[in-house]
Amino acid sequence: MGTTFNKGGIHPAENKTAADIEDVELPNEVTLLLSQHIGAPAKAAVSKGDRVRRGDMVATACGVVSACVHTPISGVVTKVDRSLTPYGYMADSITVKADEADHCDDEVRRKNVEPCRSIDELDGLDGERIRAMVADAGIVGLGGAAFPTHVKLAVPKGLKADVLIVNGAECEPYLTADDAIMRLCPDEIMGGIKLLMRAVDVKRAIVGIEENKPDAIVAMKRAAACCGVDVTVVPLKVKYPQGGEKQLIFALTGREVPSGGLPVSVGAVVQNVATARAVYRAALYGEPLMERVVTVAGTARPGNYRVPVGMGINELLKVAGGIPADTGKIVIGGPMMGKAIETIYAPLTKGSSGILVILEREASRQAVMPCIRCGACVEACPMGLEPYLISTLSRFRMFDEAEEQKVTNCIECGSCSYVCPAARPLLDYVRYGKATVAERIRQRKKKCEDK
Amino acid sequence: MENMLIISGSPHVHTSRTVRSCMWHVVAALVPALGCALFYFGLGALAVVSVSVLSCMAFECLIERYMLGRRPQLSNGSAILTGLLLALNLPSNLPAWIVVIGALVAIGIGKMSFGGLGCNIFNPALVGRVFLLLSFPAQMTSWPLPLADRLEYVDAATGATLLSRIKMGEVSADDIDLVDNALGLVGGSLGEVGSIALLLGMIYLLATRIISWHIPLSIMGTVALFALCIGSNVGVELLSGGLLLGAIFMATDYVTSPMCHKGMVVYGVMIGLITMVIRHWGAYPEGVSFAILLMNGFTPLINRYIKPRKFGERRMAK
């Protein structure tokens, strides 16, 4: 029996079908959003008419928390302007268009990646060098949140990390992208873990994988056994949100991140398995983050696809067999925390871990009933909060009380909304309350500093 | 097509459990107890159950439509459940007009006056029962004998319940055959007889995760411990006086019980204590209903002061 976190949690239907990774042909055009990560948007480093090559940086990180962007195809920059995001907003982007020759050239280069460093050279890299390399490669957390990785690797002054937690839980239903990467390239992940351990200066790493991925556990254990550093692979109980950062740290180390604190305050730094692999490839091949593995579900040919960042969602869906006529909702990410999109004629980003096509009849919900005070949400909350209470407080704009009830501790995992028999939109209200309270806290701090 | 995509906040999958399915699970868990009641009391049980259920449904429907001006939602099963629970708390020879009054008080005052489903403070079925107990003490404390006159309704032969006989000093607790007691071969309300049937219901509710063990087990545990301490017969205390019915089906009512597990245990222990105090030092031979109603009143307070421990707050110095 695997280890698990200490409070709440739910068991949604897993709906996972192990699939290998299929390469998607490079598209003729990509639209690279400048804000694909948490933090400040990147700044365009090219202008209209410039020629770019696959792997070139087209936008630089701007500010402390930011990440640069690279193009996955060679061609000409046709547009540096605002374009539509999947969520229906306009945002700054760069469009690159390839011609026939570029296209063939890229496919050849994609197939024959040459190492630019030897393994010995990798072992000689120091922490600072690794962090710089990660930043240059534009790597962000690939689990879905897309937080710039080099920022997470820079341990704040006065704190010391002692363990690297590697997240292979993949607790979201449907998603199998991390599973596929762990099964197919465990050695690359292990290489990445070694680099990450040096980047945060720790001697120990723990990889957590949910028990519903037995092949991945075997592959990772085998890779860990011959990697030469202290890496333990720990099977985790299948329970959502096992892959939540705080839940995972507790499950693997028994440490509780204090409310409002960073994981590193208990000595842990968490990285996703796919991120570890991206770090390895960046170090060995000099390959920036311009492609990722995306799980597609609900189409005629579901599976895991290696997709260039910036490719249109409609194109990926076409490759995956097209969407059914009675499609009701399309979600980027997993069904628990993913976001419903407004249009498919918009590009994929570095954080797109999955594309789920949900039929109209599955997307429709029963009518909202009055709360029957069953307490299911309280039982399900992995943060020990009372969702029924904080959602009601938020709904009636009682923000002082909501703050007292720690609405800002919510990790937005959606367990409360999932279990509610009265179909109440608990998380929607909580999100509103959390955002408002967080803003009020910021304002208060600012006022204090001004004085 | 793309301009018609549904946009909504996460999560995008939900449990298949609904308010309606919760209610029907509880109704299903009551089936063994109902079967028992019909077997022991025959026609009387049938009459009381059907009058109670039908009048609860009718009152809910009428009040929602004509007083609150909303569409009645009988299909969510909550009125049916209230009717069933009320019936199980009544003697099988109770005249139909009294049952109707009980249903009116249960639904009208116990539930609808607070705003309907989810808003009531007190368990509606118990409000109805206690109202009847105080208003019609004679009819409410004459209990038909099981298996005696199964074809009679109001004229069935009656006797006092075990606990009141013990209280009156008619029998000593040690003379009681626990097997008879467990099988329901003693006088009592519809739902008091057939402990095994009630326990089956509890197993069903626990297995389907409609209720957690916290409330029923803390009530039963407290009663058993208390009985041990004062030297009373543990078996009799547990198996009679509607304790099982109360602990399994009445105290666990979602709306009127605390929200978190810690609160549930406090609530259960208090119900157990109050029950035993009433039984041994109060005016009534049994006190489960009063104990539950009292603690229903304390539930908002329990919810306010007894909270789950928040993740990450373990070492927070206050």
Chai-1 contact restraints between the chains, C-beta under 6 A:
chainA,res_idxA,chainB,res_idxB,connection_type,confidence,min_distance_angstrom,max_distance_angstrom,comment,restraint_id
A,K7,B,F311,contact,1.0,0.0,6.0,A-B,restraint_1
A,P12,B,V13,contact,1.0,0.0,6.0,A-B,restraint_2
A,E256,B,G312,contact,1.0,0.0,6.0,A-B,restraint_3
A,E256,B,R314,contact,1.0,0.0,6.0,A-B,restraint_4
A,V257,B,G312,contact,1.0,0.0,6.0,A-B,restraint_5
A,P258,B,G312,contact,1.0,0.0,6.0,A-B,restraint_6
A,S259,B,G312,contact,1.0,0.0,6.0,A-B,restraint_7
A,S259,B,E313,contact,1.0,0.0,6.0,A-B,restraint_8
A,G328,B,I6,contact,1.0,0.0,6.0,A-B,restraint_9
A,K329,B,I6,contact,1.0,0.0,6.0,A-B,restraint_10
A,I330,B,L5,contact,1.0,0.0,6.0,A-B,restraint_11
A,V331,B,H12,contact,1.0,0.0,6.0,A-B,restraint_12
A,P335,B,H12,contact,1.0,0.0,6.0,A-B,restraint_13
A,P335,B,V13,contact,1.0,0.0,6.0,A-B,restraint_14
A,M336,B,P11,contact,1.0,0.0,6.0,A-B,restraint_15
A,M337,B,S10,contact,1.0,0.0,6.0,A-B,restraint_16
A,G338,B,S10,contact,1.0,0.0,6.0,A-B,restraint_17
A,A340,B,I7,contact,1.0,0.0,6.0,A-B,restraint_18
A,A340,B,S8,contact,1.0,0.0,6.0,A-B,restraint_19
A,T343,B,E2,contact,1.0,0.0,6.0,A-B,restraint_20
A,I344,B,E2,contact,1.0,0.0,6.0,A-B,restraint_21
A,A363,B,I6,contact,1.0,0.0,6.0,A-B,restraint_22
A,M369,B,V19,contact,1.0,0.0,6.0,A-B,restraint_23
A,P370,B,L117,contact,1.0,0.0,6.0,A-B,restraint_24
A,P370,B,G118,contact,1.0,0.0,6.0,A-B,restraint_25
A,C371,B,G118,contact,1.0,0.0,6.0,A-B,restraint_26
A,I372,B,V19,contact,1.0,0.0,6.0,A-B,restraint_27
A,I372,B,G118,contact,1.0,0.0,6.0,A-B,restraint_28
A,I372,B,Y254,contact,1.0,0.0,6.0,A-B,restraint_29
A,I372,B,V255,contact,1.0,0.0,6.0,A-B,restraint_30
A,R373,B,Y254,contact,1.0,0.0,6.0,A-B,restraint_31
A,R373,B,V255,contact,1.0,0.0,6.0,A-B,restraint_32
A,C374,B,Y254,contact,1.0,0.0,6.0,A-B,restraint_33
A,G375,B,M259,contact,1.0,0.0,6.0,A-B,restraint_34
A,V378,B,M259,contact,1.0,0.0,6.0,A-B,restraint_35
A,V378,B,C260,contact,1.0,0.0,6.0,A-B,restraint_36
A,M383,B,F311,contact,1.0,0.0,6.0,A-B,restraint_37
A,G384,B,P308,contact,1.0,0.0,6.0,A-B,restraint_38
A,G384,B,R309,contact,1.0,0.0,6.0,A-B,restraint_39
A,G384,B,K310,contact,1.0,0.0,6.0,A-B,restraint_40
A,G384,B,F311,contact,1.0,0.0,6.0,A-B,restraint_41
A,K406,B,K310,contact,1.0,0.0,6.0,A-B,restraint_42
A,G414,B,S10,contact,1.0,0.0,6.0,A-B,restraint_43
A,G414,B,P11,contact,1.0,0.0,6.0,A-B,restraint_44
A,S417,B,P11,contact,1.0,0.0,6.0,A-B,restraint_45
A,Y418,B,P11,contact,1.0,0.0,6.0,A-B,restraint_46
A,Y418,B,H14,contact,1.0,0.0,6.0,A-B,restraint_47
A,Y418,B,T15,contact,1.0,0.0,6.0,A-B,restraint_48
A,V419,B,T15,contact,1.0,0.0,6.0,A-B,restraint_49
A,P421,B,R17,contact,1.0,0.0,6.0,A-B,restraint_50
A,P421,B,T18,contact,1.0,0.0,6.0,A-B,restraint_51
A,P421,B,V19,contact,1.0,0.0,6.0,A-B,restraint_52
A,P421,B,C22,contact,1.0,0.0,6.0,A-B,restraint_53
A,A422,B,V19,contact,1.0,0.0,6.0,A-B,restraint_54
A,D428,B,G9,contact,1.0,0.0,6.0,A-B,restraint_55
